[in-house]
Amino acid sequence: MGITSTRSLPPLVSGHLPLIGHLLEFATAADTLIWRGYHEHGNVFRLRMGRRSVVALLGREYSNLFFKNRTRALSTRAAYPFFATMFSPDFYSLGDDYDAQKCLITPSFQGRHLADYLRIMNEEAEGLVEKLGAAGEFDPTVEFGPVVMRVAQRAFLGETAPAEMADFDYYGESRAFSAGMSFKPRWMPQSRRSRVAAARLKSELAAMIARRRTNPPAIPDFLTGLATSTYADGAPVPDDVIVNLTLLLLWAGHETATGQLASAMIELLRHTGDLDRVRAECDAVLSDGTVDLPVARRLTAVDAVLRESGRLHPVAPILLRNALADIDLDNGMRIPVGSLVLVAPSVTHRLPGEHREPDLFRPERFLGTDAEQARSALIDFGGGAHRCLGERFARLEMQVLMAHLVRNFEMELRGTPEWTATYSGSRWPTGCRIVYRTRAAERIREV
């Protein structure tokens, strides 16, 4: 970052009101507000939320600054005060000094573990196909949510977890917990129901950790590995950290995969040419109906659809950090200490300079000679050192579920989708249903 003798604040966007600034518009039409800032001032500008400044950074260059800030002047925990309520005040997640925790969980998303997870994903996808039956209709987020949650439950908590939690409303408590994972002013507490759900989930996870230590499974699972892990210096990992890390993975994985898979299926059904290509690929590649790692690598059209839907409809449309120190930008501006700093995947992904025809659904942009450049511009799973560790897991899960659905059903969309924020702040599609019927057996080519 360059240094000049004088530094200016980023310019203030129009439309701010006395006392509250842009707070009301940000809460009700954030994308519209951010686009106005871009058209007025370019890639860097300032909003006012009450007395607090919020600096918006748009485009690939500033996204890199946001995610790769070497001075560690941007804090996640300080930007999301509800993390202290829903996890614990001392839990550092997704940002501040989390390198040690990253080392704990990274191995569980590599090697043989992915093959084990794929087996679970295929079994759950087959269960969904069987549950849907010969014909009917469904709301994609409502139908996909429990499936995604069961995949995470079995993959992260172990194969015995469903039986261990048979008398515990795992899905219901998880959704109540998600309601507390929303950005609110510091003075506004999270709901009592969300805090109760957090306490119940933590208690259940703590009991499972104790059982894993007393009676470890023959084949170690993700939770057993964490329960017996140590830091690089040999110090044991505190139970509080293990519980919170596991809870974070369960929550984030469900929010992302459910919303993004639903968006991808909707866009696929709205673009029949892409649907035909994906179906032909699935028929040709899934010789026995199962997705393993070699097959997943060949599902390039499926992967492209998922990436393109994530570009157009990121589940997390806005990401925040808090500036712990002044940050000088190369354009001569300064982000003052104490400011909130945001990047907006929902806007950056559609900037004219980032992608050709940015408002159109074009999965082929991730298949041609420019595919790597297109991938590098995506920030739907974060970026830099803080890129989502579970991205590979989530992409495999979505590939498996999409491949099984496309291969087994003729589908069409009913209704007009809208992308609205859930009570956890994630942006999921609403207002439409998928109508389906089983494909004739002779049309599913076995190769």
Secondary structure, DSSP 4 states (H G I P E B T S, - for coil): ----S--BPPPBPS-PBTTTBTHHHHHHHHHHHHHHHHHHH-SEEEEEETTEEEEEE-SHHHHHHHHH-TT--EESTTT-THHHHHS-TT---SSTT-HHHHHHHGGGGSTHHHHHHHHHHHHHHHHHHHHH-SEEEE-HHHHHHHHHHHHHHHHHH-TTHHHHTTTS-HHHHHHHHHHT-S---TTSPPPHHHHHHHHHHHHHHHHHHHHHHHS--SS--HHHHHHT-B-TTSPBPPHHHHHHHHHHHHHHHHHHHHHHHHHHHHHHHH-HHHHHHHHHHHHHH-SSS---HHHHHH-HHHHHHHHHHHHHS-SS--EEEEESS-EE-TTSBEE-TT-EEEE-HHHHTT-TTTSSSTTS--GGGGTSTTHHHHHHT--TT--GGGS-TTHHHHHHHHHHHHHHHHHHEEEEEEEEEEEEE-TTS-EEEEEEEEEEEEPPGGGS---
